Amino acid sequence: ASKQFLEVQTYDIGVALKNDADEALREKLDGLMARGIDKYTFVMEKNMDIVTDDGIKSIYLVVGTEEEMTPFLNLHTSAGEQIAYPALGEAVISNKLAEDYKIKFGDSITLRDEEMKSFTVRVSGIYENFIYNYVHIAEDTWRQLTGEEPERKTVYLNLSETAESDVIVTDELSAHELSAELMKWKQVSSVTVNRDTMERIGNMLASLDIIVVLVILCAEG
């Protein structure tokens, strides 16, 4: 599970917003750049369904641009080959989703929202992913197929590797201090430190391993 955040979703902190990001929020984030934030970007994330002949599956749609997403997302195959960010009318999808619904490179897939509005994109890549089911498209694709501007209600943050002595973002504790600071902002609904998520998943899997061993020992006894 740690590979998800070390090799795929490589941003350090995810911030969910109550409303679409605006210039006022950008200015506030710029104000934290000197306190340990290295980079940030606004992204659209949306729950949608993929509609296939084999069934319907909930997915996370991520809408961005290649330039903005590169520092925060590493799209590659299970063999380690890099995958280009999707061009206009294209989508890159996670490998488990492709396996479960027999989707191949070049196939067309249909995505549908909660209002039953749908659009179709062509699969230009299938990337290695470890948690959840994702579909990535470009902002221009969203605009062209929906006639709407993307709602950027998510922020990806990367922390600086080096910092001055008065910087709050230098280690795990500082990341938590930054999270606490962000939670004070009225625009923010939640903050997730990916390192914490990795630890929680790791602890959960370790607990499951212990349960499995106990079940085996009890069965043998």
N, C-alpha and C positions, 0 to 999 in steps of 0.2 A: 504493500500500500504506500510505503514511503516513496516508491518510484514515481507515483502520480505527481508529487509535489517537487521532487528533485529533478525529474527528467521530462515531464510533460507540462503541467501547470506550474511554471517556475517562479511565479510571483510569490512574495512573502506574506502579504496581507490582502484580504478581500474585504471590501466595504460595500454593504448594501445601502442604497439611498431610498428615501421616501418619495422623492420626486426626481424628475429629469435633471441631470447635472447642468449647472449654469456657470456664468463667468464669476459670480460671487464665490461659488465653491472652489473654482479653479484658483482664485486669488488666495483663498484660505489655505489650500494645499501648497501653493507656491511658498507661502509663509513658513511651511514646515520643511521645505527643502534644505534649509540651513541647519535643521535639527535632526537630520539623519535619513530623510527620504531621498533616495537616489533618483527614481523615476516613478511616474504614475500615468495611468491612462483611464479614460472613461469608456465603458463597454456596455453594450446591450446584452442582457441575458433574459431569456424568456422560456417559460414552460410551454411546449407544444407537443403534438402527437405526430408520429410518422405513420402514414397509412399505407399498408402493403397488402398484397394478396394473402399473406400468411398471418395477418392480424394488425392490430394497432398497438403502438408502444409509445409511452411518454418519454420525451427526450428534453434535454436542455439545449436550446438554440443559443449560440453565441455569435454576435454580430460585431465585426470590427474592421480594421484595415490592416494590411500587411505591415506597414511602417509602424503603426502604434502597437500591434500585438507581438512583434518579434521579441522584445525583451521579456515578455511574460508567458509566452507559449512556444513550446518546441514540438512541432508536428513531424513525426518520423514513423517509419514502419517498424514492425517487430524485429526486423533485421538491422535497424539502425539507419536506414536510408532516409534522407530528408525529404519532406513532402512540401511542395509549393503551397503557399496560402491560396485559397480558392479565388479564382477570377470571376468575372461577371457571369452570373447564371450557374455557378458551380457551388459544390459543397464538399467539405472534407468531413468524414464521419468516423466515429470510434469503431475499433475492430470488433468488439463484442456485439455491437448493434448489427454490423455487417454479417457476422457469423450467424446470429440468431434469426435474421430475416433474409438470408441468402442474397445479400446485396453485393454487387460486384462493381469494380471500376467501370465507369461509363454508363452505369444504370441511371435511370431517372427515378427520383424519390419525391413523394408528395408529403408536405408538411401542413398541418392544420392547427389553428388556434382554438381558443375556448369559444369563440363566436362562430365556429365552423367555417371560417375563411381559410382558404388553402392556396398554396402555390407549389410549383414543381421546379426542382433543380437537378443538375446532373452531377453525379459523384465523380470528383476529380482525384480523390485520394482516400485511403483508409489508414488511419493512424493507430499506433499502439496507445492504449488507454487502460487504466486499471480500476477506475471507480466511476460509476454512473454511465449514462449514454449521452454522447454529445454530437451535435451537428454544428459545424462552423461555416458561416457564409460571410461575404463582404458587405459592407454598408451599402455600396452601390447596388448590389443584388437586392437587398431589402427595399431600397427606394424604388427600383425598377418594378419589382414584382408586387409591391403593396401600395405604392404611391404615397408612402408615409416616411417621415424622418425616423431614424432609430431612436428609441427611448434609452438613453444612456443612464441607467440607474444602478450601475455597478462600477466600482473603482478597483483597479489592480494596483498595488503598491509594491515596489522593490525597495529594500533598505540599503543604505550605503554600507560598504565593507569597512571603510575607515571613517572615523569621526573625531571631532574635537572633544576636549575633556568635558565640555558643557552640553554635548549632544545626548539626547535621551534615547536615541535608537542605536545601540551598540551591541546589545546581546538580548537574550530572551526576556529579561526583566524590562529592559527599555522598550522592547516591542509591546509588552503589556502596558507600559506607561503611555505609549503612543495610542494604543487601542482605547485606553481610558479617556485620553484627550479627545479622540475622534467621537466617542460615544456622547460627549457633551454637546456636540453640534446638533442642532435641531433637524438638519437635513439627513442625518445618519440613523438608520434603523438597526443595523447590526454590524459587527466587526469580527472577522475570523482570521486568526493567526495560523497559517498553515502548519507551522511547527507543532502547535498544540494539537491540530487535527491528526497529524502523523503519530503523535504520542498516544492519543486516545485510541486510534485504530490499532496501533501496535499492542497496547495493553489489552484491548478487546480480543485480538487474535491469540495473544498469549493465554488469556483466560480460557478461550475455547480449546486450546491445545491441552490445557490441564484437565478440562472436563472430558475430552476424548480419551486421555490416558486413564482417568479414573473409571470411565465406562468400560474400557478394555480390561482393566485389572479386576473390576467387579465381575465381568463376564467370565474371566478365566478362573476366578475364585469359586 
